Structure formats: C-alpha cells, structure tokens
Amino acid sequence: VQLQAFGGGLVQAGGSLTLSCEPSEKIFVRNGLAWYRRSPGKQYELVAALTNSGVSRYADFVKGRFTISRGNAENSLNLQMTDLEPEDTGVYYCNAYLSPFQWGQGTLVTVSS
C-alpha cells in the first residue's frame, strides 16, 4: 500500500503551497494519516497528523503555519502550508500515522530565500 503525494514546487520564502495525497488502493489506517518530510541529510520527520477522531497534531516547527485536513476522497489528505521558510525544503510524504506503510511517491518542496 502506498500513498502518493502531489502539489510540491518552488516557492519563495513567505509563500504558500497546498499538498495533497491519495492512496493507491483502498486502505485501513488504524490511527489516522500524517504528513512527513525528509530534508537533505535528515531522517523522516513528522510534520502534521490527523487522527481518525479528527484531532490534528503539528510539529512545533510548523505550528501556526501549516494546516492539515482531509480531502474529498476516502483516506485522502491535504496540507496547506503558509509562511514557508527555507528550512521547510524537503520531500513531503503522506503516510499512515504512527504505523507507516511502505513510503510512496513524495513531492518536493523547495523554498528559496
């Protein structure tokens, strides 16, 4: 099972992007869905999560700037990113929260200073 992320691109610092993701097949997620990112030289890190009960959680470094929400399709997910910083540069992935599936296609976000 994989979730495919879309919507990345090149943006200047202070700009905005909205990412989306959809599963490649019908899935069951025990704890919800989340966005992760992998920045150059770093491991995967949790950016934001949305539990099955609708609770959203954010990493401290994106609080107040990013908003996670469900998409229209079943088990789809969005991430609205505002006030982007060069440190937000990385490949963003969507996956199950707490128990990730095989990593799917990520989407590259590049924030220029």
VOGU-653175 format. One line per field, with one value per atom (N, C-alpha, C): residue in one letter; atom name; x, y, z. Coordinates in nm, 4 decimals, decimal comma. Example, Ala and Ser with C-alpha at 12.3 -4.5 7.8 and 13.67 -1.06 7.14 Angstrom:
2
residu: (A; A; A; S; S; S)
atome: (N; CA; C; N; CA; C)
x: (1,3190; 1,2300; 1,3200; 1,2850; 1,3670; 1,2900)
y: (-0,5690; -0,4500; -0,3300; -0,2250; -0,1060; 0,0030)
z: (0,7800; 0,7800; 0,7800; 0,7080; 0,7140; 0,7870)
This chain:
113
residu: (V; V; V; Q; Q; Q; L; L; L; Q; Q; Q; A; A; A; F; F; F; G; G; G; G; G; G; G; G; G; L; L; L; V; V; V; Q; Q; Q; A; A; A; G; G; G; G; G; G; S; S; S; L; L; L; T; T; T; L; L; L; S; S; S; C; C; C; E; E; E; P; P; P; S; S; S; E; E; E; K; K; K; I; I; I; F; F; F; V; V; V; R; R; R; N; N; N; G; G; G; L; L; L; A; A; A; W; W; W; Y; Y; Y; R; R; R; R; R; R; S; S; S; P; P; P; G; G; G; K; K; K; Q; Q; Q; Y; Y; Y; E; E; E; L; L; L; V; V; V; A; A; A; A; A; A; L; L; L; T; T; T; N; N; N; S; S; S; G; G; G; V; V; V; S; S; S; R; R; R; Y; Y; Y; A; A; A; D; D; D; F; F; F; V; V; V; K; K; K; G; G; G; R; R; R; F; F; F; T; T; T; I; I; I; S; S; S; R; R; R; G; G; G; N; N; N; A; A; A; E; E; E; N; N; N; S; S; S; L; L; L; N; N; N; L; L; L; Q; Q; Q; M; M; M; T; T; T; D; D; D; L; L; L; E; E; E; P; P; P; E; E; E; D; D; D; T; T; T; G; G; G; V; V; V; Y; Y; Y; Y; Y; Y; C; C; C; N; N; N; A; A; A; Y; Y; Y; L; L; L; S; S; S; P; P; P; F; F; F; Q; Q; Q; W; W; W; G; G; G; Q; Q; Q; G; G; G; T; T; T; L; L; L; V; V; V; T; T; T; V; V; V; S; S; S; S; S; S)
atome: (N; CA; C; N; CA; C; N; CA; C; N; CA; C; N; CA; C; N; CA; C; N; CA; C; N; CA; C; N; CA; C; N; CA; C; N; CA; C; N; CA; C; N; CA; C; N; CA; C; N; CA; C; N; CA; C; N; CA; C; N; CA; C; N; CA; C; N; CA; C; N; CA; C; N; CA; C; N; CA; C; N; CA; C; N; CA; C; N; CA; C; N; CA; C; N; CA; C; N; CA; C; N; CA; C; N; CA; C; N; CA; C; N; CA; C; N; CA; C; N; CA; C; N; CA; C; N; CA; C; N; CA; C; N; CA; C; N; CA; C; N; CA; C; N; CA; C; N; CA; C; N; CA; C; N; CA; C; N; CA; C; N; CA; C; N; CA; C; N; CA; C; N; CA; C; N; CA; C; N; CA; C; N; CA; C; N; CA; C; N; CA; C; N; CA; C; N; CA; C; N; CA; C; N; CA; C; N; CA; C; N; CA; C; N; CA; C; N; CA; C; N; CA; C; N; CA; C; N; CA; C; N; CA; C; N; CA; C; N; CA; C; N; CA; C; N; CA; C; N; CA; C; N; CA; C; N; CA; C; N; CA; C; N; CA; C; N; CA; C; N; CA; C; N; CA; C; N; CA; C; N; CA; C; N; CA; C; N; CA; C; N; CA; C; N; CA; C; N; CA; C; N; CA; C; N; CA; C; N; CA; C; N; CA; C; N; CA; C; N; CA; C; N; CA; C; N; CA; C; N; CA; C; N; CA; C; N; CA; C; N; CA; C; N; CA; C; N; CA; C; N; CA; C; N; CA; C; N; CA; C; N; CA; C; N; CA; C; N; CA; C; N; CA; C; N; CA; C; N; CA; C; N; CA; C; N; CA; C; N; CA; C; N; CA; C)
x: (0,0857; 0,0000; 0,0889; 0,0542; 0,1287; 0,0323; 0,0757; 0,0024; 0,0900; 0,0313; 0,1054; 0,0777; 0,1842; 0,1724; 0,1914; 0,1229; 0,1271; 0,1292; 0,1680; 0,1497; 0,2727; 0,3874; 0,5078; 0,5531; 0,6571; 0,7103; 0,8121; 0,8492; 0,9456; 0,8691; 0,8986; 0,8294; 0,9276; 0,9047; 0,9905; 0,9523; 1,0467; 1,0184; 0,9000; 0,8121; 0,6898; 0,5726; 0,5980; 0,4918; 0,4130; 0,3211; 0,2308; 0,2229; 0,1928; 0,1670; 0,0640; -0,0107; -0,1022; -0,0697; -0,0419; -0,0105; -0,1342; -0,1399; -0,2493; -0,1925; -0,2646; -0,2231; -0,3445; -0,3278; -0,4320; -0,3685; -0,4402; -0,3852; -0,3930; -0,3022; -0,3006; -0,4076; -0,4616; -0,5681; -0,6456; -0,7531; -0,8328; -0,7499; -0,7495; -0,6641; -0,7429; -0,6860; -0,7368; -0,6233; -0,6511; -0,5489; -0,5961; -0,5165; -0,5558; -0,5622; -0,4662; -0,4545; -0,4804; -0,4923; -0,5113; -0,4038; -0,3937; -0,2977; -0,2080; -0,0948; 0,0003; 0,0842; 0,1400; 0,2416; 0,3774; 0,4738; 0,6117; 0,6971; 0,8171; 0,9092; 1,0488; 1,1251; 1,2646; 1,3464; 1,4173; 1,5009; 1,6399; 1,7171; 1,8523; 1,9340; 1,9879; 2,0728; 1,9980; 1,8669; 1,7887; 1,7026; 1,6542; 1,5618; 1,4195; 1,3276; 1,1863; 1,1450; 1,0706; 1,0183; 0,8701; 0,7976; 0,6548; 0,6298; 0,5435; 0,5086; 0,3730; 0,2745; 0,1390; 0,0624; -0,0320; -0,1119; -0,2577; -0,3436; -0,4878; -0,5398; -0,5832; -0,6269; -0,7640; -0,8024; -0,9332; -1,0477; -1,0213; -1,1248; -1,1255; -1,0387; -1,0400; -0,9483; -0,8628; -0,7691; -0,6455; -0,6060; -0,4869; -0,3704; -0,2533; -0,1306; -0,0247; 0,0568; 0,1581; 0,2940; 0,3969; 0,5314; 0,5472; 0,6284; 0,6462; 0,6936; 0,7732; 0,8322; 0,7330; 0,6101; 0,5106; 0,3840; 0,3763; 0,2550; 0,2241; 0,0977; 0,0547; 0,0776; 0,1516; 0,1805; 0,1171; 0,1071; 0,0536; -0,0807; -0,1683; -0,2982; -0,3234; -0,3519; -0,3801; -0,5313; -0,5769; -0,7208; -0,7441; -0,8628; -0,8982; -0,9389; -0,9067; -0,9514; -1,0908; -1,1382; -1,2729; -1,2806; -1,1751; -1,1748; -1,1437; -1,1868; -1,1623; -1,0130; -0,9710; -0,8300; -0,7372; -0,7899; -0,7031; -0,6753; -0,5714; -0,5239; -0,4657; -0,4810; -0,4239; -0,3333; -0,2410; -0,1583; -0,1435; -0,2063; -0,1946; -0,0759; 0,0202; 0,1431; 0,1516; 0,1668; 0,1805; 0,3078; 0,3473; 0,4661; 0,5848; 0,6076; 0,7125; 0,8505; 0,9369; 1,0740; 1,1695; 1,2910; 1,3884; 1,4083; 1,3953; 1,4111; 1,2995; 1,1923; 1,0837; 1,1147; 1,2240; 1,2621; 1,2804; 1,2258; 1,2391; 1,1375; 1,1412; 1,0427; 0,9342; 0,8130; 0,6994; 0,6253; 0,5932; 0,5260; 0,3999; 0,3037; 0,1827; 0,1868; 0,1477; 0,1508; 0,0607; 0,0445; -0,0347; 0,0362; -0,0399; 0,0142; 0,0529; 0,1717; 0,2294; 0,2712; 0,2068; 0,2437; 0,2505; 0,3552; 0,3623; 0,3644; 0,3003; 0,3126; 0,4457; 0,4664; 0,5807; 0,5710; 0,6819; 0,6814; 0,6473; 0,5535; 0,5123; 0,5850; 0,5251; 0,5830; 0,5682; 0,6792; 0,6751; 0,6686; 0,6582; 0,6566; 0,7561; 0,8385; 0,9471; 0,8976; 0,9300; 0,9035; 1,0370; 1,0575; 1,1809; 1,1443; 1,1981; 1,1699; 1,2988; 1,2963; 1,4147; 1,4113; 1,5301; 1,5393; 1,5400)
y: (-0,1188; 0,0000; 0,1233; 0,2189; 0,3440; 0,4611; 0,5729; 0,6976; 0,7893; 0,8507; 0,9331; 1,0806; 1,1565; 1,2978; 1,3835; 1,4961; 1,5872; 1,7315; 1,8215; 1,9631; 2,0412; 1,9750; 2,0470; 2,1413; 2,2160; 2,3081; 2,4001; 2,5004; 2,6012; 2,7263; 2,7757; 2,8938; 2,9799; 3,1079; 3,1969; 3,1941; 3,2296; 3,2378; 3,3323; 3,2884; 3,3645; 3,3222; 3,2394; 3,1947; 3,0781; 3,0279; 2,9212; 2,8110; 2,6915; 2,5763; 2,4885; 2,4152; 2,3161; 2,1804; 2,0841; 1,9488; 1,8609; 1,7583; 1,6618; 1,5222; 1,4250; 1,2863; 1,1950; 1,0856; 0,9849; 0,8468; 0,7484; 0,6130; 0,5475; 0,4539; 0,3821; 0,2733; 0,2389; 0,1393; 0,1655; 0,0951; 0,1125; 0,0681; 0,1509; 0,1222; 0,1340; 0,0739; 0,0915; 0,1504; 0,2621; 0,3250; 0,3217; 0,2611; 0,2398; 0,3692; 0,4593; 0,5787; 0,7105; 0,7047; 0,8267; 0,8405; 0,9587; 0,9872; 1,1024; 1,1123; 1,2167; 1,2580; 1,3761; 1,4243; 1,4152; 1,3670; 1,3589; 1,4327; 1,4639; 1,5209; 1,4663; 1,4700; 1,4289; 1,5413; 1,6138; 1,7235; 1,6701; 1,7404; 1,6937; 1,6614; 1,5410; 1,4999; 1,4600; 1,4539; 1,4217; 1,2978; 1,2427; 1,1302; 1,1826; 1,0911; 1,1274; 1,1921; 1,3015; 1,3629; 1,3938; 1,3785; 1,4040; 1,5540; 1,5930; 1,7337; 1,7621; 1,6819; 1,7015; 1,5713; 1,5502; 1,4286; 1,4623; 1,3786; 1,3925; 1,2550; 1,2433; 1,1131; 1,0777; 0,9527; 0,9090; 0,9808; 1,0300; 1,1027; 1,2517; 1,2927; 1,4314; 1,5260; 1,4711; 1,5554; 1,5799; 1,7044; 1,7375; 1,7642; 1,7224; 1,7416; 1,7951; 1,8848; 1,9505; 1,9473; 1,9361; 1,9543; 2,1000; 2,1244; 2,2617; 2,3553; 2,3027; 2,3902; 2,4329; 2,3803; 2,4237; 2,4796; 2,4785; 2,5264; 2,6702; 2,6913; 2,8242; 2,8561; 2,7707; 2,7963; 2,6919; 2,5695; 2,4606; 2,4151; 2,3704; 2,3175; 2,1862; 2,0817; 1,9505; 1,9308; 1,8664; 1,8430; 1,7223; 1,6657; 1,5525; 1,6035; 1,5249; 1,5560; 1,5024; 1,5195; 1,4744; 1,3232; 1,2634; 1,1188; 1,0477; 0,9245; 0,8467; 0,8321; 0,8581; 0,8478; 0,9369; 1,0466; 1,1465; 1,2549; 1,3300; 1,4243; 1,5475; 1,6617; 1,7871; 1,8484; 1,9312; 2,0087; 2,1478; 2,2433; 2,3821; 2,4429; 2,4920; 2,5458; 2,6937; 2,7753; 2,9196; 2,9673; 3,0892; 3,1491; 3,0520; 2,9960; 2,8949; 2,9546; 2,8714; 2,9105; 2,8193; 2,8662; 2,7792; 2,6461; 2,6464; 2,5226; 2,4222; 2,4640; 2,3726; 2,2923; 2,3218; 2,2492; 2,1013; 2,0186; 1,8745; 1,8010; 1,6717; 1,5891; 1,5538; 1,5843; 1,5629; 1,4361; 1,3571; 1,2297; 1,2238; 1,1510; 1,1228; 0,9750; 0,9416; 0,8025; 0,7843; 0,6615; 0,6335; 0,6914; 0,7360; 0,7953; 0,6850; 0,6909; 0,6003; 0,4632; 0,4161; 0,2861; 0,3013; 0,3657; 0,3940; 0,2692; 0,2798; 0,1782; 0,1992; 0,1233; 0,1475; 0,2913; 0,3609; 0,5002; 0,5100; 0,5934; 0,6130; 0,7304; 0,7791; 0,8932; 1,0184; 1,0841; 1,2104; 1,3250; 1,4445; 1,5620; 1,6634; 1,7163; 1,8042; 1,9461; 2,0014; 2,1416; 2,2115; 2,3156; 2,3930; 2,5373; 2,5865; 2,7237; 2,8041; 2,9034; 2,9854; 3,1082; 3,1516; 3,2669; 3,3972)
z: (0,0000; 0,0000; 0,0000; -0,0824; -0,0850; -0,0966; -0,0438; -0,0634; -0,1452; -0,2451; -0,3396; -0,3097; -0,2952; -0,2634; -0,3880; -0,3912; -0,5061; -0,4564; -0,5467; -0,5186; -0,4797; -0,4729; -0,4369; -0,5472; -0,5171; -0,6162; -0,5550; -0,6323; -0,5895; -0,5492; -0,4310; -0,3816; -0,3046; -0,3046; -0,2279; -0,0809; 0,0032; 0,1468; 0,1707; 0,2591; 0,2856; 0,2010; 0,1007; 0,0110; 0,0668; -0,0157; 0,0267; -0,0776; -0,0307; -0,1169; -0,0476; -0,1274; -0,0707; -0,1311; -0,0457; -0,0887; -0,0740; -0,1570; -0,1486; -0,1589; -0,1090; -0,1278; -0,1330; -0,2036; -0,2166; -0,2105; -0,1610; -0,1580; -0,2949; -0,3190; -0,4466; -0,4506; -0,3353; -0,3274; -0,1996; -0,1799; -0,0587; 0,0607; 0,1657; 0,2806; 0,4097; 0,5142; 0,6501; 0,7326; 0,7981; 0,8808; 1,0252; 1,1103; 1,2496; 1,3277; 1,3044; 1,3886; 1,3157; 1,1855; 1,1090; 1,0032; 0,9477; 0,8414; 0,8813; 0,8174; 0,8552; 0,7365; 0,7491; 0,6565; 0,7247; 0,6494; 0,6945; 0,5922; 0,6323; 0,5337; 0,5597; 0,4532; 0,4617; 0,3996; 0,4834; 0,4372; 0,4086; 0,3282; 0,2945; 0,4195; 0,4235; 0,5350; 0,6608; 0,6540; 0,7727; 0,7499; 0,8596; 0,8540; 0,8323; 0,8116; 0,8044; 0,9364; 0,9267; 1,0480; 1,0298; 1,1380; 1,1356; 1,1263; 1,0334; 1,0161; 1,0804; 1,0445; 1,0972; 1,0845; 1,1745; 1,1727; 1,1969; 1,1426; 1,1644; 1,2043; 1,3288; 1,3779; 1,3224; 1,3379; 1,2894; 1,3611; 1,4804; 1,5543; 1,5226; 1,4312; 1,3864; 1,4614; 1,5463; 1,6198; 1,5335; 1,5228; 1,4451; 1,5391; 1,4961; 1,5735; 1,4797; 1,5304; 1,4489; 1,5172; 1,4367; 1,4893; 1,5288; 1,6296; 1,6783; 1,5672; 1,4755; 1,3747; 1,2660; 1,2676; 1,1688; 1,2314; 1,3633; 1,4305; 1,3904; 1,3557; 1,3164; 1,1705; 1,1012; 0,9595; 0,8676; 0,9132; 0,8308; 0,8868; 0,7964; 0,8365; 0,7645; 0,8400; 0,7829; 0,7772; 0,6706; 0,6580; 0,5690; 0,5784; 0,4930; 0,3551; 0,2539; 0,1200; 0,0959; -0,0249; -0,0579; -0,0758; -0,1284; -0,1497; -0,0188; -0,0063; 0,1146; 0,1395; 0,2613; 0,3008; 0,2201; 0,1695; 0,1079; 0,2107; 0,1853; 0,2863; 0,2190; 0,2832; 0,2334; 0,3386; 0,2933; 0,3837; 0,3257; 0,3903; 0,3476; 0,4219; 0,3457; 0,4043; 0,3724; 0,4738; 0,4559; 0,5240; 0,4905; 0,5518; 0,5457; 0,4309; 0,4156; 0,4381; 0,4941; 0,5260; 0,4497; 0,4217; 0,3537; 0,4263; 0,5589; 0,6372; 0,6104; 0,5455; 0,5106; 0,3841; 0,3196; 0,1988; 0,2276; 0,1417; 0,1571; 0,0722; 0,0789; 0,0108; 0,1133; 0,0791; 0,1689; 0,1289; 0,2282; 0,2076; 0,2937; 0,2431; 0,3186; 0,3551; 0,4769; 0,5175; 0,6386; 0,6790; 0,7990; 0,9204; 1,0164; 1,1376; 1,2351; 1,2873; 1,3875; 1,3317; 1,2280; 1,1693; 1,0180; 0,9686; 0,8241; 0,7378; 0,6230; 0,5191; 0,4462; 0,3418; 0,2543; 0,2022; 0,2014; 0,1588; 0,0107; -0,0220; -0,1596; -0,2223; -0,3281; -0,4000; -0,3166; -0,2897; -0,2202; -0,3200; -0,2677; -0,3538; -0,2991; -0,3878; -0,3470; -0,3279; -0,2121; -0,1816; -0,1658; -0,2421; -0,2350; -0,2042; -0,0943; -0,0534; -0,0667; -0,1505; -0,1730; -0,0823; -0,0436; 0,0478; -0,0297)
